[in-house]
């Protein structure tokens, strides 16, 4: 914690507190570790002497347990160093109000079909309405599809902002996304003096929304709107160089010029700068996906505004807290504590999660335990959205003990000289497809290229240059987005994340890339995420081998009456009890925790497995990197099932085939075991006691897969498991059981 005051009037802008309950956690973790050691002793001293099958299963489970132990230790590390930050915005105003830095906000979109323009401009409008001097705000929308539909939506937003921003300012609106605000607020909930204004601004928004959605649905912009702004000529002029979203020149339009003192909202206040950018794309030069878009924005914004602070948000992550800039600046502008902080990361949260969090999208433990744990050992990962950066550090500056930012000097420097047209022409060249050739962009400067999780590897590179990061999770969520509303969306997203993280482990292993650059604890913290995909193999072992060995009555765990049974029981009971209480302490519920256990299993046996396989193929040269965008458009029936807590399986995904096969293997194994137990002449009590943990594990796997069995055998809606998936999974499940019985 910083000092409260000194001779020069220093006031700490934030304080840091260590997480509570460290001693209890360490005692609990130590006791579990002792039990794990006893399990290892049992495994080594009781390897079956006869039977190849028995030894194979025994050794496979032992190897899986060794991995689980290593990974469990990584998770306990994050829980041992939790740090929580608390900003003092009132002190920021007292100390620095006159020298608040300019802020550039980057919003990235890539495809109007799966990222609707109306959703995108709601995010843009929300960040335009921050509680911050508008002359110090510049918003840049990067449209990697180069779509006239997105440009049209942004043009409409530029007009609507003249009404929306003063409305937000007058009534302290939260959230400042019009769509979110009008969804959660009605005329009856507003003050009587406010209600008339509420209805008029809502009407304006609905009119704008109708124009945008009509154009998006038809793919055409009305001629009367095209005639209103010269920017539309970039698509409609017969001399235009626009061919497709993968082949076009740079399109750059400054829709609101913040330098123009005559551009005012309806109350006479200045408006923030608003810029549309579609960087040049050609089929002959790589465009590096989101990382390439961010680097183009870095160069263009340096020419137009050159703000020392940069916020980047995904196009679906609207601002839910208008004080977020000031919160972040408290951590970046403290005279004593901020000199080595490169970026401030906010959590990724969602506003459309169902009550029981069917797809485990709330990330309670990650947001409230793991990321604060990383903050305690050097700083959280850069997760690609909701992150405030210092520009010069993002552009490659190395840490030095002598480094000290001078905010007044930063504010007096600007690159925006010349007329509007001159600025646009100069900035266009910075977004050309050839600008980065033979340069350090994507290597030492800007976001790094060549990785599906360009954000994480960029954050690691920044920390390896000597900088730290900080994590901030205010009581009111700063950003809210749209979580996937289908199981496939969830699994595909986690496949991309886990595949990218594994690639980091292979190409930029934290243990050698970060050696002598970041703390060993932070290296382990990164490994916790980089090893996500590897978890698939031991989880597959534990999901199949104990159940299959039931078919032959081969025990893989100690007898119920054996003293060796107690370490296993202790680990299971205490570990899951701790997990549940930790989840509840993060404001979760028991149904949410249970759903998280299910999704944990599904991710490990599908997303992570496919990520591991794809990474191996990539290393062998059989596949190239792909960037998958999660669909933000939801079918009405799908959304209705999502709201009703009904899991969506409705597509023939290979990941669903794997999940269904594993579920059926466990079901078939238990049914066959029970049948043999009933009709057999063996001592049933002895058999049950010797196989008790295997029966328990198999039974839990069947129970946790109930939504899958329901979708396979009971449901009739379109979200059920497709027949083709059911047939393939049944065949594979029967084949696995038959082979093991033969």
Order of alpha helices (4+ residues) and beta strands (2+ residues): beta-alpha-alpha-beta-alpha-beta-alpha-beta-alpha-alpha-alpha-alpha-alpha-beta-beta-alpha-beta-beta-alpha-beta-beta-alpha-beta-alpha-alpha-alpha-alpha-beta-beta-alpha-alpha-alpha-alpha-alpha-alpha-alpha-alpha-alpha-alpha-alpha-alpha-alpha
